[in-house]
Amino acid sequence: MDWDEGPFVQSADLAAYRDAMQRLAERGCVYPSAESRGEIGDAVAVSAPQEGARESIFPAARRPATRPTRFVSEGAEANWRFATPAGVVEFRDGIAGAQRHVPEETIGDFVVWTKRDQPSYQLAVVVDDARQGVTQIVRGNDLLDSAARQLLLMQPLGISPAPAYYHLPLVRGQDGKRLAKRHGDTRVETYLQAGVSARRIVALLARWSGVREAGEELAAEEFVRRFDLAALPLDDVVFTMRDDQWLRNPRSSAEQI
């Protein structure tokens, strides 16, 4: 809806991520792993995990006997992995409730720096949130499992207190899958270019978010004022053709959706 600063381009300056990797190396938390994705079936670590994509478990038995205390990535042909400690990670999500995860068993040692000389998603978001002073993380519930890994990374990096998490229901297509390009061009930009009012798009978002009597148009500021997390529906939202038609036809009745 709005933003406070930025946007920031991660690839423009990797110094903060390299510094974090060096601190992890000094604490014996990371190590290079030359095994290819074909050998272990890894998903692309530089991106956020995709819904339905099963990441293979990298067990502790594959760790090297010794771990380097200095992080070197330039010219390397190996990913760097975080040595996931044993034990349970527990936290309370503001929407999903009490969480109990055992990353050692579900994912094992996960990639934190890729052989393309870039931080992985898991490391990058931890560093970004910490240096920008983020205290509340609000994102889709397809990333709920990632929170446990990120909490583990925060500990050796000295990031405290941990942010509060809120994992929201997803917007899905009529096939039940997360709304994406396969469902057509549903970008906000596309609707704006087609002449759809921004206030009409906000009204649809507000209705999905449990705001009563959002009407046919709603200002973003009014949406923010009336939004109540406690009223947010917990079920995923399905974006239908009726929603699309309602957005494009201002004369449609608000009751149609």
C-alpha positions in Angstrom: 0.0 0.0 0.0 2.8 2.4 0.9 6.5 2.2 2.0 8.8 4.1 4.3 12.0 4.1 2.3 13.9 2.4 -0.5 13.5 0.4 -2.6 16.8 -1.3 -1.9 18.5 -3.5 -4.5 20.3 -6.3 -2.8 22.8 -7.0 -5.7 24.0 -3.4 -5.6 25.9 -3.9 -2.4 26.8 -7.3 -1.0 29.0 -6.1 1.8 26.4 -6.5 4.5 25.7 -10.1 3.5 29.4 -10.9 3.2 29.9 -9.5 6.7 27.2 -11.7 8.0 28.7 -14.8 6.4 32.1 -14.0 7.9 30.5 -13.8 11.4 28.8 -17.1 10.8 32.1 -18.6 9.7 33.9 -17.4 12.7 31.4 -19.1 14.9 31.7 -22.4 12.9 28.1 -22.2 11.6 28.7 -22.5 7.9 30.8 -24.5 5.4 31.2 -24.9 1.7 29.5 -27.8 0.0 30.4 -28.7 -3.6 27.6 -31.2 -4.2 25.4 -30.2 -7.1 21.7 -29.7 -7.1 21.5 -32.8 -9.3 23.2 -34.8 -6.6 21.0 -33.7 -3.7 17.9 -32.3 -5.5 18.2 -28.8 -4.1 15.7 -26.1 -5.0 17.2 -22.8 -6.2 18.4 -21.3 -2.9 18.7 -17.7 -4.1 14.9 -17.5 -4.4 12.2 -17.7 -1.8 10.9 -21.3 -1.5 8.0 -22.0 -3.9 4.7 -23.5 -2.7 4.6 -27.2 -3.4 8.3 -27.5 -4.3 9.8 -30.1 -2.0 13.3 -29.3 -0.8 15.5 -32.2 -0.3 16.9 -32.8 3.2 20.7 -32.2 3.6 21.6 -34.3 6.7 24.3 -33.5 9.2 26.2 -36.6 8.1 27.2 -34.8 4.9 29.0 -32.0 6.8 32.8 -31.9 6.5 35.0 -32.9 9.4 36.2 -29.3 9.8 34.7 -26.0 9.0 36.6 -22.9 7.8 36.6 -19.9 10.0 37.0 -17.5 7.0 34.4 -16.9 4.4 35.7 -16.9 0.8 33.2 -17.0 -2.1 34.9 -15.4 -5.1 35.7 -18.0 -7.7 34.4 -20.8 -5.6 32.4 -23.6 -7.1 30.4 -24.5 -4.0 27.4 -23.3 -2.1 27.8 -22.5 1.6 25.4 -24.2 4.0 24.3 -23.4 7.5 25.0 -26.2 10.0 21.5 -26.5 11.3 21.6 -27.3 15.1 19.5 -30.1 16.6 16.3 -29.2 18.5 12.9 -27.6 18.2 12.3 -24.0 17.1 9.1 -22.6 18.7 7.5 -19.3 18.1 4.0 -17.7 17.9 2.7 -16.5 14.6 0.3 -13.6 14.8 -2.1 -15.4 12.5 -1.1 -19.1 12.3 -0.7 -19.3 16.1 1.8 -21.4 18.0 4.5 -23.0 15.8 6.8 -25.9 16.5 9.4 -26.8 13.8 12.4 -29.1 13.7 14.5 -27.8 10.7 17.2 -30.4 11.3 14.7 -33.1 10.3 12.7 -31.3 7.7 15.4 -29.5 5.7 18.8 -30.1 7.3 21.7 -27.9 6.4 20.3 -25.2 4.1 22.1 -23.0 1.6 23.0 -19.5 2.8 25.4 -18.5 0.0 25.2 -19.7 -3.6 28.0 -20.6 -6.0 26.7 -17.7 -8.1 28.3 -15.5 -5.3 25.0 -14.3 -4.0 23.3 -14.6 -0.6 20.4 -17.1 -0.5 16.9 -15.9 0.2 17.1 -17.1 3.8 20.2 -15.1 4.7 19.3 -12.1 2.6 16.0 -11.4 4.4 17.5 -11.9 7.8 20.2 -9.3 7.1 17.8 -6.9 5.3 15.2 -7.0 8.1 17.8 -6.5 10.8 19.6 -3.5 9.2 16.3 -1.8 8.4 15.0 -2.2 11.9 12.0 -4.3 10.8 10.0 -5.4 13.9 7.0 -7.1 12.2 7.3 -9.4 9.2 4.0 -9.8 7.2 4.1 -12.2 4.3 2.3 -15.2 2.7 1.7 -18.4 4.7 3.7 -20.3 2.0 6.8 -19.0 3.8 5.8 -20.1 7.3 8.4 -22.9 7.3 11.1 -20.4 6.5 10.6 -18.5 9.8 12.3 -21.3 11.8 15.4 -21.2 9.6 15.6 -17.5 9.8 15.3 -17.5 13.6 18.2 -20.0 13.7 20.3 -17.6 11.6 19.5 -14.7 13.9 21.0 -16.4 17.0 24.7 -16.5 15.9 24.3 -13.1 14.2 23.3 -11.6 17.5 20.0 -10.3 16.1 17.7 -9.7 19.1 14.8 -9.4 19.8 13.4 -11.5 16.9 10.7 -9.8 14.9 7.0 -10.7 15.2 5.7 -12.9 12.4 2.3 -12.7 10.6 1.8 -15.2 7.8 -1.2 -14.2 5.7 -3.6 -16.4 3.7 -2.7 -16.5 0.0 -4.6 -15.3 -3.0 -5.2 -18.3 -5.3 -6.5 -18.9 -8.7 -9.6 -20.9 -9.4 -7.5 -24.0 -9.8 -6.5 -23.7 -6.1 -2.9 -22.8 -6.9 -1.2 -19.6 -5.8 -2.1 -16.7 -8.1 0.6 -16.4 -10.7 1.2 -15.8 -14.4 -0.5 -19.1 -15.3 -3.8 -17.4 -14.3 -3.3 -14.5 -16.7 -2.1 -11.0 -16.2 -3.5 -10.0 -12.8 -0.9 -7.4 -11.9 -2.1 -4.2 -10.3 -0.2 -2.3 -13.0 -2.3 -4.0 -15.7 -5.6 -3.1 -14.1 -4.5 0.5 -13.6 -3.4 0.7 -17.3 -6.9 -0.6 -18.3 -8.5 2.3 -16.5 -9.4 0.6 -13.2 -9.4 3.0 -10.3 -6.8 2.4 -7.6 -9.6 3.0 -5.0 -11.6 0.1 -6.6 -8.6 -2.2 -6.3 -8.2 -1.2 -2.7 -12.0 -1.9 -2.1 -11.5 -5.4 -3.3 -8.5 -6.0 -1.1 -10.4 -4.5 1.8 -13.3 -6.9 1.3 -10.9 -9.8 1.1 -9.3 -8.6 4.4 -12.6 -8.6 6.3 -13.4 -4.9 6.1 -17.2 -4.7 6.2 -19.0 -2.4 3.8 -15.9 -1.6 1.8 -18.1 -0.3 -1.0 -17.1 0.0 -4.6 -14.2 2.3 -4.0 -12.0 2.9 -0.9 -9.1 5.1 -0.2 -5.9 3.4 0.9 -5.8 5.6 4.0 -9.3 4.5 4.9 -8.4 0.9 4.4 -5.5 1.2 6.8 -7.8 2.9 9.4 -10.5 0.3 9.2 -8.2 -2.8 8.9 -8.4 -5.1 11.9 -6.1 -8.1 12.0 -8.5 -10.0 14.3 -11.2 -9.8 11.5 -8.9 -11.1 8.8 -10.4 -14.4 7.3 -8.0 -17.3 7.9 -8.9 -19.1 4.6 -7.1 -18.5 1.4 -8.8 -16.1 -1.1 -9.8 -17.3 -4.6 -9.6 -14.7 -7.3 -12.4 -15.5 -9.7 -13.5 -14.2 -13.1 -16.3 -12.4 -11.3 -13.7 -10.4 -9.3 -12.0 -9.5 -12.6 -15.2 -8.4 -14.1 -16.2 -6.4 -11.1 -12.9 -4.5 -11.2 -13.2 -3.7 -14.9 -16.9 -2.7 -14.7 -17.5 0.2 -12.3 -21.3 -0.2 -12.8 -21.2 -3.6 -11.3 -22.9 -4.0 -8.0 -20.7 -4.4 -4.9 -22.9 -7.4 -3.9 -21.8 -9.3 -7.0 -18.6 -10.4 -5.3 
